Amino acid sequence: MANPNELQLKLDAHEVSLAQLVSASSIFAALLRQVAREYAGSERAVKWTVEVRAGSVTLPIRGRSMSDRLSDEAVPEIVAAVVGGMKTLNERPVRPPYFNDQALREAKALANLVNDDLPRISVLNGVAATDATRQLMTHVDQVMGEGRESIGTIEGKLQALNIHEKPPRFAIFDLLTDQRVECYFGTNLDLEEVLRGVGRRVAVSGIIKTRGTGERFSIDVRNLRVFPAESELPTPDEVRGILRIPESA
C-alpha cells in the first residue's frame, strides 16, 4: 500500500556513479526544503529521512513534521506538491504552487543531471510520477526570466523577515495572486518599521520586478505602510454621525 508521506527519487541507468547519486540526492533535498518552506511558511518544517532498501537505486524519502504549526497529515500535501510541481514544469512554463525561485533552480539542477550516463531521473510518490526533463529546464528559464522593472505598490501580508542576508528582506503574499514577493529594504526602511508590520497586511511601494509571465516576484522597497488590524478599526457606533447628509432646502 502506498505511503502518502513517501517520495521516491529514481535514477534509471545501467550504472549510477557515487557522484551522480550524491548530486541528485543533494539537489532533491534542497528542492524538498524549499517546497516545504513555502507550504508551511517556516524553515525546518519537515524532516526528510531515507529508508534504505537493498538492491535498489531508488531513494525512498519519508517526511514527518518538525513544527508545531504543521501536522503530519499535511506532509502528503507537500509530497504531492513536489511531484505535481515537477510535472507542471515538464508540461508548461508555469510556476507551480509552493515553488519559490530557489525551488525552481533546484528542479532545473536536478534535470541538468540527466545525460547519456544517467538517461532518466524520476520523482514518484506512490500515486503519480514524473521525469526531470530538458523541457523542464527550458520552462524554468521562461518562468524566471530576467524581469522588467516598474514603479508601483503591492499589498499583502508581511511574513518571513530575514535580516541575516544582504540586503535584508522580508516576504509578502500578494493579495491579488497569493504569490510570494521578495521585498528588499536595505537602508530604505528602519527595522522597527518593518517589525511593526510582521504578520499584518501592508502596502509596499518601490521598484517592482515582473517576469515575462506577468508574475511580480520582487520589489526594492522605498516605502512601507502598515494597515490597522481589525481590532484597531472604529466600530459602526464610533463612526455614526461623522458623515452628515445636508437637509434639502
Backbone hydrogen bonds, N-H to C=O, Kabsch-Sander energy under -0.5 kcal/mol:
donor,donor_aa,acceptor,acceptor_aa,energy
6,E,3,N,-2.0
7,L,61,I,-2.7
8,Q,124,L,-3.0
9,L,59,L,-1.6
10,K,8,Q,-0.6
10,K,122,S,-2.7
11,L,9,L,-0.5
11,L,57,V,-0.8
12,D,10,K,-0.7
12,D,120,R,-2.4
13,A,11,L,-0.8
17,S,15,E,-0.5
21,L,17,S,-2.3
22,V,18,L,-2.8
23,S,19,A,-2.5
24,A,20,Q,-2.7
25,S,21,L,-2.5
26,S,22,V,-2.4
27,I,23,S,-2.4
28,F,24,A,-2.5
29,A,25,S,-2.3
30,A,26,S,-1.9
31,L,27,I,-2.1
32,L,28,F,-2.5
33,R,29,A,-2.2
34,Q,30,A,-2.0
35,V,31,L,-2.3
36,A,32,L,-2.5
37,R,33,R,-2.2
38,E,34,Q,-2.2
39,Y,35,V,-2.3
40,A,36,A,-2.9
41,G,37,R,-2.3
42,S,37,R,-0.5
45,A,42,S,-0.5
47,K,64,R,-3.2
48,W,46,V,-0.6
49,T,62,R,-2.8
51,E,60,P,-2.5
52,V,50,V,-0.7
56,S,53,R,-0.9
59,L,9,L,-2.5
61,I,7,L,-2.8
61,I,59,L,-0.7
62,R,49,T,-3.1
62,R,60,P,-0.5
63,G,5,N,-1.3
64,R,47,K,-1.7
66,M,45,A,-3.2
67,S,45,A,-0.7
70,L,67,S,-1.4
74,A,71,S,-1.6
75,V,72,D,-1.0
77,E,74,A,-0.9
78,I,74,A,-1.4
79,V,75,V,-2.6
80,A,76,P,-2.7
81,A,77,E,-1.8
82,V,78,I,-1.8
83,V,79,V,-1.9
84,G,80,A,-3.1
85,G,81,A,-2.2
86,M,82,V,-2.2
87,K,83,V,-2.3
88,T,84,G,-2.4
89,L,85,G,-2.3
90,N,86,M,-1.6
91,E,87,K,-1.4
92,R,88,T,-2.7
94,V,92,R,-1.9
99,F,96,P,-1.7
100,N,98,Y,-1.0
104,L,100,N,-2.1
105,R,101,D,-2.1
106,E,102,Q,-2.3
107,A,103,A,-2.4
108,K,104,L,-2.2
109,A,105,R,-2.5
110,L,106,E,-2.3
111,A,107,A,-2.0
112,N,108,K,-1.9
113,L,109,A,-0.5
113,L,110,L,-1.2
114,V,111,A,-1.5
115,N,118,L,-1.6
120,R,12,D,-1.0
122,S,10,K,-3.0
123,V,130,T,-3.0
124,L,8,Q,-2.7
125,N,128,A,-1.9
130,T,123,V,-2.0
132,A,121,I,-2.7
133,T,131,D,-0.8
137,M,133,T,-1.2
138,T,134,R,-1.8
139,H,135,Q,-2.4
140,V,136,L,-2.4
141,D,137,M,-2.0
142,Q,138,T,-1.9
143,V,139,H,-2.4
144,M,140,V,-2.6
145,G,141,D,-2.5
148,R,210,T,-3.0
150,S,208,I,-1.9
152,G,206,G,-2.2
154,I,204,V,-2.5
156,G,202,V,-2.2
157,K,173,F,-0.8
158,L,197,G,-0.5
158,L,200,R,-2.5
159,Q,171,A,-4.0
162,N,169,R,-3.5
169,R,162,N,-2.7
170,F,183,C,-2.0
171,A,159,Q,-3.1
172,I,181,V,-1.9
173,F,157,K,-1.0
174,D,172,I,-0.7
174,D,179,Q,-2.7
175,L,155,E,-2.3
178,D,174,D,-2.9
181,V,172,I,-2.8
182,E,217,F,-2.2
183,C,170,F,-3.3
184,Y,182,E,-0.6
184,Y,219,I,-2.4
185,F,168,P,-1.8
186,G,168,P,-0.9
188,N,185,F,-2.3
189,L,185,F,-0.7
193,E,190,D,-0.6
194,V,190,D,-1.6
195,L,191,L,-2.7
196,R,192,E,-1.6
197,G,194,V,-1.4
198,V,194,V,-0.5
198,V,195,L,-1.0
199,G,158,L,-2.9
200,R,197,G,-2.5
202,V,156,G,-3.3
203,A,225,R,-2.5
204,V,154,I,-2.8
205,S,223,N,-2.5
206,G,152,G,-2.2
207,I,220,D,-1.6
208,I,150,S,-3.5
208,I,206,G,-0.7
209,K,218,S,-2.9
210,T,148,R,-2.8
210,T,208,I,-0.5
211,R,215,E,-2.9
214,G,211,R,-2.0
217,F,209,K,-2.0
217,F,215,E,-0.7
218,S,209,K,-1.1
219,I,182,E,-2.1
220,D,207,I,-2.5
221,V,184,Y,-2.2
221,V,219,I,-1.0
222,R,205,S,-3.3
223,N,205,S,-1.7
225,R,203,A,-2.6
227,F,201,R,-2.4
227,F,225,R,-0.6
232,E,229,A,-1.7
233,L,229,A,-0.6
233,L,230,E,-1.0
239,V,235,T,-1.5
240,R,236,P,-1.2
242,I,239,V,-2.1
243,L,239,V,-0.5
244,R,242,I,-0.7
